């Protein structure tokens, strides 16, 4: 489990480095700022990652069953 989490972290870090400042700023990502604090809820990013993982895992399982 630790190696999987490490791999996921490396992928997220790599994608963030490639996209630069645009990472985490999709439509649907909520940011609430006030004096000295910030709340960030990456709803759009979470939906995009969920969709990508669903497609990827379905493709892998489909190829595995063949």
C-alpha positions as CSV (number, residue, x, y, z in Angstrom):
1,X,0.0,0.0,0.0
2,X,2.9,2.3,0.8
3,X,4.4,1.8,-2.6
4,X,1.1,2.6,-4.3
5,X,0.7,5.8,-2.3
6,X,4.3,6.7,-3.2
7,X,3.7,6.1,-6.9
8,X,0.4,8.2,-6.8
9,X,2.3,11.0,-5.0
10,X,5.0,10.9,-7.6
11,X,2.5,11.1,-10.5
12,X,0.6,14.0,-8.9
13,X,3.9,15.8,-8.3
14,X,5.0,15.2,-11.9
15,X,1.8,16.3,-13.4
16,X,1.8,19.4,-11.2
17,X,5.3,20.3,-12.4
18,X,4.3,19.8,-16.0
19,X,1.2,21.9,-15.8
20,X,2.7,24.6,-13.6
21,X,0.3,27.0,-12.0
22,X,-2.6,25.6,-13.9
23,X,-2.7,22.5,-11.7
24,X,-5.7,22.5,-9.3
25,X,-7.4,25.5,-11.0
26,X,-10.1,23.7,-12.9
27,X,-13.6,25.0,-13.1
28,X,-15.4,23.6,-10.1
29,X,-12.4,23.9,-7.7
30,X,-13.5,26.1,-4.8
31,X,-11.2,28.5,-3.0
32,X,-12.4,30.6,-0.1
33,X,-9.9,33.2,1.2
34,X,-10.1,35.5,4.2
35,X,-7.7,37.2,6.5
36,X,-4.9,34.7,7.2
37,X,-6.7,31.5,6.1
38,X,-7.8,29.7,3.0
39,X,-10.1,26.8,2.3
40,X,-9.5,24.8,-0.9
41,X,-11.9,22.2,-2.2
42,X,-10.7,20.7,-5.5
43,X,-14.0,19.3,-6.7
44,X,-13.3,19.7,-10.4
45,X,-9.9,18.2,-10.1
46,X,-11.3,15.3,-8.1
47,X,-13.9,14.6,-10.7
48,X,-11.3,14.7,-13.5
49,X,-9.0,12.3,-11.6
50,X,-11.9,10.0,-10.9
51,X,-12.9,9.9,-14.5
52,X,-9.4,9.3,-15.7
53,X,-8.8,6.5,-13.2
54,X,-12.1,4.9,-14.0
55,X,-11.3,4.8,-17.7
56,X,-7.8,3.6,-17.1
57,X,-8.8,0.8,-14.7
58,X,-11.7,-0.3,-17.0
59,X,-9.2,-0.5,-19.9
60,X,-6.7,-2.5,-17.9
61,X,-9.4,-5.0,-16.6
62,X,-10.9,-5.3,-20.1
63,X,-7.4,-6.1,-21.5
64,X,-6.7,-8.5,-18.7
65,X,-9.9,-10.5,-19.3
66,X,-9.1,-11.0,-23.0
